[in-house]
């Protein structure tokens, strides 16, 4: 799960580069993915008080059954795997 932080960061950076620095709409993570993301953020980057409701200014949503995606500015879903 700790790789999720890196995958999310790389997805935002690629999105910015391809879309004139426009922000993606959101990330959608499954509950287990979000649990791992929260643990990695709070034990590392961000510390115990890290705001895990967003990643680099992009909202993070938790949805059962999500494969883990970033929703681009145009609405397309980009896999985080």
N, C-alpha and C positions, 0 to 999 in steps of 0.2 A: 503493500500500500504506500510505502514512502515514495515509490516512483511516481505516484499520482501527482505529487507536488510538482515534480519536474515536467511531467507530461502536460499538466495544466499550464505551467509557465511557458513552455515551448509553444503550446497551442495559441496562447494569447500573443506571443511575439510574432508568430507566423501570420496570425490574423491582422495584426497591426501593419505588418510589412505589405501584405496583399491588399489591404483595404484603406490606405491613406490614414493610418492610425485610428481608425474607427474601432470602438470597443465591441466585443461580442455581446450578445444579449444576456447569456447566462451559461452556467455549468449545471448539468443535471447528473447527480450521482445517486447510486443505490445506497441504502442505509449502511451496509457494510463498508462500501467505499468511503462514505462520508466519515464513518467511525475511524477508519485508518488515516484519512486526511487530517481529521481533528487531532488525533494522537501525534502524528508527525509534526504538525504545525505547533502544537503546544509543548512538545518536547524539544523542538529545534527552532526553526525560524519563526519568530513571533512570540515565543515564550508562552508561559501559562495563561496569559491574558489575550492571546491572539484572537482577532476577530475572524472567526471561521465562517461567517455568513457571506463573505466575499473573498475572492482571490484576485489580487491585482486590480481591484475596483470592479470586478465582474461578479454579480450575484451568484451564490451557490444554492441550488435547490436540491432537495432530497426527494426522490421518487422511487418507490418500490419497483424493482424489475428493470431499472435503467441499466444499460450496459456501460454507462459513463461516457457522457458526451459534452462537447461545448456547442452551444447554439450560436452560430455566426450571426453577424449583423443582418444578413439576408434571410435568416431563418433556417438555413441548412444545418444539419447536425454533423459534427466532426467527432469521430471516435477518439477517445483518450487512450485506447489500448495500443 
